[in-house]
Structure formats: structure tokens, C-alpha cells
Amino acid sequence: MTDFTILPEGLEAPRDDGGASHLVGRRLPSLSLSSTSGGTVDLARLNGLAVLYLYPMTGRPGLPLPGGWNEIPGARGCTPQACGFRDHFAALRSLDVTHVFGISTQTTAYQREAVERLHLPFPLLSDATLELVDMLDVPVFDVDGDALFKRLTMIARDGEIVKVFYPIFPPDKNAEEVLDWLSEEREAHRARPL
């Protein structure tokens, strides 16, 4: 059985294709996404500091990954990325992050299994209809006829995107990168004269 929590060696890093260069400064759209915690979350109504990581898909134990998955730069690593945000959740909260969400194009039922298996302390949101692609022009790739998000992480403050991590590699270090950036921002804010 494949252990999805461990990244295989020799994965090719994704290249920056400019697919997320337009996002900083944009506002999160008024878009209600189905949540694994029940109900929906309207991205435009997220107050405070929010971390939203978009990922292609989580694998399920006992089910094969799409053909050639390890050869697609940036595809592999959704489970380690989610586990990183899980393991650093308390540290993110200590830096005033009010919301953490993972977002994929999988259905809420599919995502719910990952939340339970990985013991995620935050919900996953489903954009199965690819509305974020239309509203924010986030980058995607096609696998077996399915459009999947390219991995990226956005930090939004009161609905405005203030930082984007893209491309992300290795994905298991993304939560640490987010923490480092938030810590640096907090220190820079404290250093500013009143």
C-alpha cells in the first residue's frame, strides 16, 4: 500500500508559469463553497487573516493515483501538505490566523474522508464546479479529463489577497513557509513607527 504521507524521492519541482502572478491585491470572490464541517463558506465574508491552500487532490489508501501522477510536476504531495497545516495549526492561530481552509475540486464527500483520516482541525472546501477558475483565474491542469488545481496558497486579510505562494515545492514545507512569512510580517509591523 502506498503511504501518501511520504513524498517519493526524485519528484520534479513545478516551474513558475506566471499562473498566479495576478492574484495579490485581488479580493476573494463572493463564492459559497461546500465545507466538510457542514454548510458553506463564503470566501468574500472571511474576516481577519485567512490561509487558503488550493491542492489537486488527496489520494485514498487502497485506491490508485491517476496514471503518471508522480511524473506531473507539483501534483504529488497533497496529503503531506495537509498534514503540515494540521501540525502547524496552533502556530498559525498564534499568529492571528482566523481561518485555514484547503480547497480542491473533489466533492465534499470525497474530502470528508481525508479530514477524518488525517485528523485535520480545519475544514476542506469543495469547488467541484471550478468557480474559482472563473472568478480568480487560478491555474489548473488536466488529468484523465478532470481539471485539478495547481498547488498554491493564498493569504488574505479581510478578504484581500496579500500573499501568494506559487509554485509550491516541496509541498510538505508549505505550512512552514506560511508561518515564516506571517512571522516576518508581524515583526515588520511591530518595527514600524507609530
Buried (B, 14 or more C-beta within 10 A) or exposed (E): EEEBEEBEEEBEEBEEEEBBEEBEEBEBBEBBBBBBEEEEBEBEEBEEBBBBBBBBBBBBEEEEBBEEBEEBBBBBBBBBBBBBBBEBBEBBBEBEBEBBBBBBBBEBEBBBBBBEEBEBEBBBBBBBEBBBBEBBEBBBBEBEEEEBBBBBBBBBBEBEBBBBBBBBBBBBBBBEEBBEBBEEBEEEEEEEEE
